[in-house]
Structures are given as structure tokens and as C-alpha cells.
Amino acid sequence: MSRGLEATARREELFYEIIDDYKEKAKSDKRYDKTVKVLLEGKKEFMSGVPFLRIIHNSQDKLQKLKEKRASK
């Protein structure tokens, strides 16, 4: 297996390990449900090298801009 494929496989394995951790947290604290959803939607970004916290932050920015746009109407 080439080094690039190995790195991609490790990154995908890490992605699912982190998702599983958040799902466990979501069992006791429902606030994590939305985090899991945002991270799953951001899988493509994560696989291209974007850190989890940046994916979450970008999602919050998009939500804030949408709220501001709705409020200005």
C-alpha cells in the first residue's frame, strides 16, 4: 500500500474513533448530538486536512450568518 493510501486510511480510522467518542458523550449529554451531525457532514473536509475544531467553528459561523440574514429581512 502506498504511503498516501496508508495516511488516508489512518486518517479515516481516526475520524471514526473520534466520532465514536462523541457518540458516547451524546448518550449522556444531548448537546453532543449536533456535534456528531456537524462532524459527519464535515468528513470530506476532515479527510482533506481540516481539523475537527475548525469544522465545528465554520459550522457555527455559517449558522450565525444565516441567523443574521433572517433577522435583517
N, C-alpha and C positions, 0 to 999 in steps of 0.2 A: 504494500500500500504506500502510496506516495506521502510525503510529509504534509502536503496540503490537505489531503483527504484525512489523514490522521488528526490533524489540528481541527478540522471541521467536525469530525466525529467526537473528539473530546469536548469541543465547544457545545455541541448538541447535547451530549451527556450531561454536562454541567448545567445547561439550560433546564433540562427536565429535573435534575436534582433540586435546583432552586425552586422550580415550580412546585415540586412535591412538598418542600419545606413550607412554602406559603399556603398550600392547601391544608397542611396540618394546622397551621396557625388559624386558618379560616374556620376550622371546626369549632374553635373556642371563641373567636372574635370575628364576627361577620364583616367587619371593615376590610378584612383581607380578601374577601370575595372579589371586590372591584379591582384590587391589585393584581390578583391572579388573571382576571379577564384582560386587563391592560397589558400585562406581560405576555400573555398568549397572543394577543393581537400584534405585539411588537417583536415576535420571534424572528421575523425576517431582518429587522433592524439589529437585533442582538447577534444574529449569525454573521452579520456584516461588520461587527465590531463595536456596536454602540452599547455602552454599559447599561445595566438594568435601571440604575437611578436616573440616568438621562432619559430613558424611555418613559419612566413614570413622570418625570418633570415635564417632558414635552407634552404628554397627555394632559397634565394639569394646565399647561399654557393654552392648549387648544380649547379646553373646556372653559377657561376664563375668557378667552376671546369670543367664544360663542355666547357666553352669558352677557358680555358687554354689547355684542351686536344685537342681541334680542332686547336688551334694555334700551338701546338707542332708537328702536323702532317705535 
